[in-house]
Amino acid sequence: MSTKPENAEPENKFAKIIRSLTLIRAEEQKAVLAAFFFVFILMASYYILRPVRDSLASNWSNTEISMLWNIQFFLSVGLVALFGYAVSHIRFKFLVQGVYILFAISFIVFQLGSTWISNPVLIDKGFYIWVSLFSLFHLSVFWSFMADLFTKEQAGRVFAVIAVGASAGSIFGPLVAALVVSVVGSDYLISIASLLLLVSVPLVYYLQYLKSIDLHNTELHGTLNQFVVGGKALEGFKEFFNNRFLIGIAIFIALYTAISSFAYFEQTNLLRAYDQDQRTQILAVLSLVVNVLTFGLGFFATSRLVTRFGMPTTLAIMPLVMCVALLILAFVPILLVLIVLQIARQAGNYGVTRPAREMLFTVVSRESRFKAKPVVDVVMYRGSDAVWAIGFAALTDGLGLSLAAMGLIGALIAVVWAVTGIYLGRRFNENLAAAEVNIENPNLAQTNA
């Protein structure tokens, strides 16, 4: 448990203001600020790359995109297995920053490849897949790091504020992308994103230092510099299939991806009339609007939702909002409603649902956190993408269902999504209560099937 030193200095006025606004205590503020900038850099990098990736998608048919999503699933299995091997053999001190360094190098390789090859269709498709894998994997590793840095009690107060850093980066990234494209085109975006990833590396060491000096949480999880999680490379897959709580989180994610896939394919179809630079600019501006809204939600609302109404309500809020939005779309199937739905879905996910979902991993074992979590975040997410892509194509191209009919189907999916969120929130509360009862033996509070 985090313990504040007896000789700790009293809070200054600035610290009191921050605590009143965000519920963050004085001794936690440096770590939260560092984590804020860490995820800010990660998300800025991704959102600089994302418009480049999504602009490429409009060059291909829905069938080609569906095939790429299926390839993503199989590659994600291999990537997570490789990460499981690394977790088993490499000290965490080198593991986290190693992930980001390797991704930065890989993006430079893709850029060089597209420059040197006259017809870089395969390079473009490889880049599309790799950025899609990065979009999930880099955050999974980050939140695993955060879950090991903060206690369960701290997570409920600080995760939403840290997630605001992701929102801020998600604002900064599209803004940079839009400005760079308007001045010199999209060729330099990949290099900028790669350099930003390398800037994040020193923050890993600083946060490890603060875990011991300011947070005093080393007795809970040990010193990150010293441990290797151990076990076998595929242990995460075994842990996932034997843990109903983790399976529940995967189902929650799968239901979210159903609605996301629907919105993504409709968005892609609407952008076919534009050239690549125009698509990149449009998508960058859309991301900017979404993440301005996300910033406000995460900074002022999510922590208070969790502390006041609890996890079941917090996890069910966005599914219920999406249910209403999709019902409106079913009766008023026009472009404006679809755009509003897309904005609400993304802002609500990043500002409320995602930080709440990450809090769920604070009540699982360390091996689950570092090995099974990527299975949930990457493999199951991409597997769901692949399934829903096939389903979307079958319902629209195969059966010819209209936008209104798809809206009704989406509303039903959102209801199941809300029920799943309530279940997970209740399980989280049960495990948190068990951890408090067994505070002298934290292992008793870990979630098991």
C-alpha positions as CSV (number, residue, x, y, z in Angstrom):
1,M,0.0,0.0,0.0
2,S,1.1,3.5,-0.7
3,T,2.2,5.3,2.5
4,K,2.9,8.9,2.9
5,P,6.1,9.7,4.9
6,E,5.6,11.2,8.3
7,N,7.9,14.0,7.5
8,A,6.2,14.9,4.2
9,E,5.9,18.6,3.6
10,P,2.4,20.1,3.8
11,E,0.6,20.8,0.6
12,N,1.3,24.2,-1.0
13,K,-1.5,26.2,-2.6
14,F,-0.9,24.8,-6.1
15,A,-1.0,21.2,-4.8
16,K,-4.3,22.0,-3.0
17,I,-5.8,23.4,-6.2
18,I,-4.7,20.4,-8.2
19,R,-6.2,18.0,-5.6
20,S,-9.5,19.9,-5.5
21,L,-9.8,19.8,-9.3
22,T,-8.6,16.2,-9.9
23,L,-8.5,14.4,-6.5
24,I,-4.7,13.9,-6.9
25,R,-2.6,14.1,-3.7
26,A,0.6,16.2,-3.4
27,E,2.9,13.1,-3.2
28,E,1.3,11.7,-6.4
29,Q,1.5,14.8,-8.6
30,K,5.0,14.4,-10.0
31,A,4.3,10.8,-11.0
32,V,0.9,11.7,-12.5
33,L,2.5,14.6,-14.4
34,A,5.3,12.4,-15.8
35,A,2.8,9.7,-16.8
36,F,0.6,12.4,-18.4
37,F,3.5,13.5,-20.6
38,F,4.5,10.0,-21.3
39,V,1.1,9.0,-22.8
40,F,0.8,12.4,-24.4
41,I,4.0,11.7,-26.4
42,L,2.8,8.2,-27.3
43,M,-0.6,9.3,-28.5
44,A,0.8,12.3,-30.4
45,S,3.0,9.9,-32.3
46,Y,0.1,7.6,-33.1
47,Y,-2.2,10.4,-34.1
48,I,0.4,11.8,-36.5
49,L,0.6,8.3,-38.1
50,R,-3.1,7.6,-38.0
51,P,-4.3,10.0,-40.8
52,V,-1.5,8.7,-43.0
53,R,-2.7,5.1,-42.4
54,D,-6.4,5.8,-42.8
55,S,-5.9,7.9,-46.0
56,L,-4.4,4.8,-47.6
57,A,-7.5,2.7,-46.8
58,S,-9.6,4.6,-49.2
59,N,-7.4,3.4,-52.0
60,W,-8.7,-0.2,-51.4
61,S,-12.0,-1.9,-51.6
62,N,-13.9,-3.1,-48.5
63,T,-12.9,-6.7,-49.3
64,E,-9.2,-5.7,-49.3
65,I,-9.6,-3.9,-46.0
66,S,-11.4,-6.9,-44.5
67,M,-8.5,-9.1,-45.6
68,L,-6.0,-6.7,-44.0
69,W,-8.0,-6.8,-40.7
70,N,-7.8,-10.6,-40.8
71,I,-4.1,-10.5,-41.4
72,Q,-3.8,-8.1,-38.4
73,F,-5.4,-10.7,-36.2
74,F,-2.8,-13.4,-37.0
75,L,0.1,-11.0,-36.8
76,S,-1.2,-9.8,-33.4
77,V,-1.1,-13.4,-32.1
78,G,2.6,-13.6,-33.1
79,L,3.4,-10.2,-31.7
80,V,1.8,-10.9,-28.3
81,A,3.6,-14.3,-28.1
82,L,6.9,-12.5,-28.9
83,F,6.2,-10.0,-26.2
84,G,5.3,-12.8,-23.8
85,Y,8.7,-14.3,-24.4
86,A,10.4,-10.9,-23.8
87,V,8.5,-10.4,-20.5
88,S,9.7,-13.9,-19.4
89,H,13.4,-13.2,-20.1
90,I,14.0,-9.4,-20.1
91,R,14.0,-7.1,-17.1
92,F,11.1,-4.7,-17.2
93,K,13.7,-1.8,-16.9
94,F,14.6,-2.5,-20.5
95,L,11.4,-3.9,-21.8
96,V,9.1,-0.9,-21.9
97,Q,11.4,1.5,-23.6
98,G,12.6,-1.3,-25.8
99,V,9.1,-1.6,-27.3
100,Y,8.9,2.0,-28.2
101,I,12.5,2.1,-29.7
102,L,11.7,-0.8,-31.9
103,F,8.5,0.7,-33.2
104,A,10.3,4.0,-33.9
105,I,12.9,2.2,-36.0
106,S,10.3,0.1,-37.8
107,F,8.4,3.2,-38.9
108,I,11.6,4.7,-40.4
109,V,12.1,1.4,-42.3
110,F,8.6,1.7,-43.8
111,Q,9.2,5.3,-44.8
112,L,12.5,4.4,-46.5
113,G,10.8,1.4,-48.2
114,S,8.0,3.5,-49.7
115,T,10.5,6.1,-50.9
116,W,12.8,3.6,-52.6
117,I,10.1,1.4,-54.3
118,S,8.3,2.7,-57.3
119,N,5.0,0.9,-56.7
120,P,4.8,0.6,-52.9
121,V,1.4,-1.1,-52.7
122,L,2.6,-3.9,-50.5
123,I,4.7,-1.5,-48.4
124,D,1.6,0.7,-47.9
125,K,-0.5,-2.3,-46.8
126,G,2.2,-3.5,-44.5
127,F,2.4,0.0,-43.0
128,Y,-1.4,0.0,-42.5
129,I,-1.3,-3.3,-40.6
130,W,1.7,-2.3,-38.5
131,V,0.3,1.1,-37.4
132,S,-2.9,-0.7,-36.5
133,L,-1.0,-3.1,-34.3
134,F,1.0,-0.3,-32.8
135,S,-2.3,1.6,-32.0
136,L,-3.2,-1.1,-29.5
137,F,0.1,-2.5,-28.4
138,H,1.8,0.8,-27.4
139,L,-1.1,1.6,-25.0
140,S,-1.4,-1.9,-23.6
141,V,2.3,-1.7,-22.6
142,F,1.8,1.8,-21.2
143,W,-1.2,0.9,-19.0
144,S,0.5,-2.3,-17.8
145,F,3.3,-0.1,-16.6
146,M,0.8,2.3,-14.9
147,A,-1.1,-0.6,-13.2
148,D,2.2,-1.7,-11.7
149,L,3.2,1.9,-10.7
150,F,0.0,2.9,-8.8
151,T,-2.1,1.1,-6.2
152,K,-5.7,0.1,-6.8
153,E,-6.9,3.0,-4.7
154,Q,-4.7,5.5,-6.5
155,A,-5.8,4.2,-9.9
156,G,-9.4,5.2,-9.2
157,R,-8.2,8.8,-8.7
158,V,-5.4,9.2,-11.1
159,F,-6.0,7.1,-14.2
160,A,-8.6,9.3,-15.7
161,V,-6.3,12.4,-15.3
162,I,-3.4,10.4,-16.9
163,A,-5.8,9.5,-19.7
164,V,-6.2,13.2,-20.3
165,G,-2.6,13.1,-21.4
166,A,-3.6,10.7,-24.1
167,S,-6.4,13.1,-25.1
168,A,-4.0,16.0,-25.2
169,G,-1.6,14.0,-27.3
170,S,-4.5,13.1,-29.5
171,I,-5.2,16.8,-30.0
172,F,-1.6,17.7,-30.6
173,G,-0.9,14.9,-33.1
174,P,-3.7,15.6,-35.6
175,L,-2.9,19.4,-35.3
176,V,0.7,18.7,-36.3
177,A,-0.4,16.4,-39.0
178,A,-2.9,18.9,-40.5
179,L,-0.3,21.7,-40.4
180,V,2.6,19.6,-41.8
181,V,0.4,18.2,-44.7
182,S,-0.9,21.7,-45.6
183,V,2.7,23.1,-45.8
184,V,4.9,20.3,-47.1
185,G,2.7,17.3,-47.6
186,S,2.4,14.0,-45.7
187,D,5.9,12.6,-46.4
188,Y,7.5,13.9,-43.2
189,L,4.8,12.7,-40.8
190,I,6.4,9.3,-40.2
191,S,9.8,10.7,-39.3
192,I,8.2,13.2,-36.8
193,A,6.2,10.4,-35.1
194,S,9.3,8.2,-34.8
195,L,11.3,11.0,-33.2
196,L,8.6,11.6,-30.7
197,L,8.5,7.9,-29.7
198,L,12.2,8.1,-28.8
199,V,11.6,11.2,-26.6
200,S,9.4,9.0,-24.3
201,V,12.2,6.7,-23.3
202,P,13.7,8.8,-20.5
203,L,10.3,9.1,-18.9
204,V,10.2,5.4,-18.1
205,Y,13.3,5.7,-15.9
206,Y,12.0,8.8,-14.2
207,L,8.7,7.1,-13.3
208,Q,10.5,4.0,-11.9
209,Y,12.4,6.4,-9.7
210,L,9.2,8.2,-8.5
211,K,7.6,4.9,-7.7
212,S,10.1,4.4,-4.9
213,I,10.8,8.0,-3.9
214,D,7.3,9.7,-4.1
215,L,4.7,7.0,-4.3
216,H,6.4,4.5,-1.9
217,N,4.8,1.6,-3.7
218,T,7.8,-0.7,-4.1
219,E,6.6,-3.1,-1.4
220,L,3.5,-3.9,-3.4
221,H,5.1,-4.8,-6.8
222,G,8.8,-4.7,-6.2
223,T,11.3,-2.5,-7.9
224,L,10.8,-2.4,-11.7
225,N,14.5,-2.2,-12.3
226,Q,15.1,-5.6,-10.7
227,F,12.3,-8.0,-11.7
228,V,11.7,-10.3,-14.6
229,V,8.1,-11.6,-14.6
230,G,9.3,-15.0,-15.7
231,G,7.1,-17.9,-16.8
232,K,6.6,-19.1,-20.3
233,A,6.1,-17.1,-23.5
234,L,2.5,-18.3,-24.1
235,E,1.5,-18.2,-20.4
236,G,-0.6,-15.1,-21.2
237,F,-2.9,-17.1,-23.5
238,K,-3.4,-19.8,-20.9
239,E,-4.1,-17.3,-18.2
240,F,-6.7,-15.5,-20.4
241,F,-8.7,-18.6,-21.2
242,N,-8.7,-19.7,-17.6
243,N,-9.9,-16.4,-16.2
244,R,-13.5,-15.4,-16.5
245,F,-12.8,-11.8,-15.5
246,L,-10.3,-11.4,-18.4
247,I,-12.7,-13.1,-20.8
248,G,-15.4,-10.6,-19.6
249,I,-13.1,-7.7,-20.5
250,A,-12.4,-9.2,-23.9
251,I,-16.2,-9.5,-24.5
252,F,-16.6,-5.9,-23.5
253,I,-13.9,-4.9,-26.0
254,A,-15.4,-7.1,-28.7
255,L,-18.8,-5.4,-28.4
256,Y,-17.1,-1.9,-28.6
257,T,-15.3,-3.0,-31.8
258,A,-18.6,-4.0,-33.3
259,I,-19.9,-0.4,-33.2
260,S,-16.4,0.9,-34.1
261,S,-16.2,-1.3,-37.2
262,F,-19.6,-0.1,-38.4
263,A,-18.6,3.6,-38.1
264,Y,-15.2,3.0,-39.6
265,F,-16.5,1.3,-42.8
266,E,-19.1,4.0,-43.3
267,Q,-16.4,6.7,-42.8
268,T,-14.1,5.0,-45.3
269,N,-16.8,4.8,-47.9
270,L,-17.6,8.5,-47.6
271,L,-14.0,9.5,-48.1
272,R,-13.5,7.7,-51.4
273,A,-14.3,10.9,-53.4
274,Y,-11.3,12.8,-52.0
275,D,-7.6,12.5,-52.8
276,Q,-5.1,11.2,-50.2
277,D,-3.9,14.6,-48.9
278,Q,-7.5,15.8,-48.5
279,R,-8.5,12.6,-46.7
280,T,-5.5,13.1,-44.3
281,Q,-6.5,16.6,-43.5
282,I,-10.2,15.7,-43.0
283,L,-9.3,12.8,-40.7
284,A,-6.8,15.0,-38.8
285,V,-9.5,17.7,-38.1
286,L,-12.0,15.1,-37.1
287,S,-9.5,13.6,-34.6
288,L,-8.9,17.1,-33.3
289,V,-12.6,17.7,-32.6
290,V,-13.0,14.3,-30.9
291,N,-10.0,14.8,-28.6
292,V,-10.8,18.3,-27.5
293,L,-14.1,16.8,-26.2
294,T,-12.2,13.9,-24.7
295,F,-9.8,16.2,-22.8
296,G,-12.7,17.8,-21.0
297,L,-14.3,14.5,-20.1
298,G,-11.2,12.9,-18.8
299,F,-9.9,15.9,-16.8
300,F,-13.2,16.9,-15.1
301,A,-15.6,14.0,-15.2
302,T,-14.3,10.5,-15.2
303,S,-12.6,10.4,-11.8
304,R,-15.7,11.8,-10.2
305,L,-17.9,9.3,-12.0
306,V,-15.8,6.4,-10.7
307,T,-15.6,7.8,-7.1
308,R,-19.2,8.9,-6.9
309,F,-21.2,6.4,-8.9
310,G,-18.8,3.4,-9.0
311,M,-17.4,1.2,-11.8
312,P,-20.6,-0.5,-12.9
313,T,-22.3,2.8,-13.7
314,T,-19.1,4.3,-15.3
315,L,-18.6,1.3,-17.6
316,A,-22.2,1.3,-18.7
317,I,-22.6,5.0,-19.5
318,M,-21.1,5.0,-23.0
319,P,-22.8,1.8,-24.1
320,L,-26.2,3.3,-23.2
321,V,-25.3,6.6,-24.9
322,M,-24.4,4.6,-28.0
323,C,-27.7,2.7,-27.8
324,V,-29.6,5.9,-27.9
325,A,-27.5,7.4,-30.7
326,L,-27.8,4.3,-32.9
327,L,-31.6,4.2,-32.4
328,I,-31.7,7.9,-33.6
329,L,-29.5,6.9,-36.6
330,A,-32.0,4.0,-37.4
331,F,-34.9,6.5,-37.6
332,V,-32.9,9.4,-39.1
333,P,-30.2,7.7,-41.3
334,I,-28.3,10.8,-42.5
335,L,-24.7,11.7,-42.7
336,L,-24.8,14.4,-39.9
337,V,-26.2,11.9,-37.4
338,L,-23.4,9.4,-38.3
339,I,-20.7,12.0,-37.8
340,V,-22.2,13.0,-34.4
341,L,-22.3,9.3,-33.4
342,Q,-18.6,8.9,-34.5
343,I,-17.6,11.9,-32.4
344,A,-19.5,10.7,-29.3
345,R,-18.2,7.2,-29.6
346,Q,-14.6,8.2,-29.8
347,A,-14.7,10.9,-27.2
348,G,-16.7,8.8,-24.8
349,N,-14.3,5.8,-25.2
350,Y,-11.1,7.8,-24.8
351,G,-12.5,10.1,-22.0
352,V,-14.6,7.7,-19.9
353,T,-14.6,4.0,-21.0
354,R,-10.9,3.5,-21.7
355,P,-9.5,4.8,-18.4
356,A,-12.3,2.9,-16.5
357,R,-11.4,-0.3,-18.4
358,E,-7.8,0.1,-17.5
359,M,-8.6,0.3,-13.8
360,L,-9.9,-3.3,-14.1
361,F,-6.4,-4.6,-14.6
362,T,-5.3,-3.2,-11.2
363,V,-7.0,-6.2,-9.5
364,V,-5.3,-9.0,-11.5
365,S,-2.0,-10.7,-10.9
366,R,1.3,-9.3,-12.2
367,E,1.6,-12.1,-14.8
368,S,-1.9,-11.4,-16.0
369,R,-1.1,-7.7,-16.2
370,F,2.0,-8.1,-18.3
371,K,1.2,-11.3,-20.3
372,A,-2.6,-11.8,-20.5
373,K,-3.4,-8.1,-20.9
374,P,-1.8,-7.8,-24.4
375,V,-3.8,-10.9,-25.3
376,V,-7.0,-9.0,-24.4
377,D,-5.9,-5.6,-25.7
378,V,-4.3,-6.7,-29.0
379,V,-5.2,-10.2,-30.0
380,M,-8.8,-10.2,-28.9
381,Y,-9.3,-6.6,-30.2
382,R,-7.9,-7.5,-33.6
383,G,-9.8,-10.8,-33.7
384,S,-13.0,-8.9,-33.0
385,D,-12.1,-6.4,-35.8
386,A,-11.7,-9.3,-38.2
387,V,-15.0,-11.0,-37.3
388,W,-17.0,-7.7,-37.4
389,A,-15.4,-6.7,-40.7
390,I,-16.6,-10.0,-42.2
391,G,-20.0,-9.5,-40.6
392,F,-20.3,-5.9,-41.8
393,A,-19.5,-6.9,-45.4
394,A,-22.0,-9.8,-45.2
395,L,-24.8,-7.7,-43.8
396,T,-24.3,-4.7,-46.2
397,D,-22.8,-6.2,-49.4
398,G,-24.3,-9.6,-49.0
399,L,-27.8,-9.0,-47.6
400,G,-28.0,-5.4,-48.7
401,L,-29.1,-4.0,-45.2
402,S,-29.5,-0.3,-45.1
403,L,-27.9,2.2,-42.7
404,A,-31.1,2.3,-40.7
405,A,-31.2,-1.5,-40.3
406,M,-27.5,-1.5,-39.2
407,G,-28.4,1.2,-36.7
408,L,-31.0,-1.1,-35.0
409,I,-28.5,-4.0,-34.9
410,G,-25.9,-1.7,-33.4
411,A,-28.4,-0.5,-30.7
412,L,-29.0,-4.1,-29.6
413,I,-25.3,-4.8,-29.4
414,A,-24.9,-1.6,-27.3
415,V,-27.4,-3.0,-24.8
416,V,-25.4,-6.2,-24.4
417,W,-22.3,-4.0,-24.1
418,A,-23.8,-2.1,-21.2
419,V,-24.8,-5.3,-19.4
420,T,-21.3,-6.6,-19.7
421,G,-19.9,-3.3,-18.3
422,I,-22.1,-3.6,-15.2
423,Y,-21.0,-7.2,-14.7
424,L,-17.3,-6.2,-14.9
425,G,-17.8,-3.2,-12.6
426,R,-19.4,-5.5,-9.9
427,R,-16.6,-8.0,-10.2
428,F,-14.0,-5.2,-9.8
429,N,-15.7,-4.0,-6.7
430,E,-15.7,-7.6,-5.3
431,N,-12.0,-8.0,-5.9
432,L,-11.2,-4.6,-4.5
433,A,-13.1,-5.4,-1.3
434,A,-11.3,-8.7,-1.1
435,A,-8.0,-6.9,-1.5
436,E,-8.8,-4.6,1.4
437,V,-9.8,-7.5,3.7
438,N,-6.6,-9.4,2.8
439,I,-4.4,-6.4,2.8
440,E,-1.6,-8.3,4.6
441,N,-1.6,-10.8,1.7
442,P,-2.2,-9.1,-1.6
443,N,-2.1,-12.4,-3.5
444,L,-5.5,-13.3,-2.1
445,A,-7.0,-10.3,-3.9
446,Q,-5.9,-11.3,-7.3
447,T,-8.6,-12.4,-9.7
448,N,-8.8,-16.1,-10.5
449,A,-11.3,-18.0,-12.6
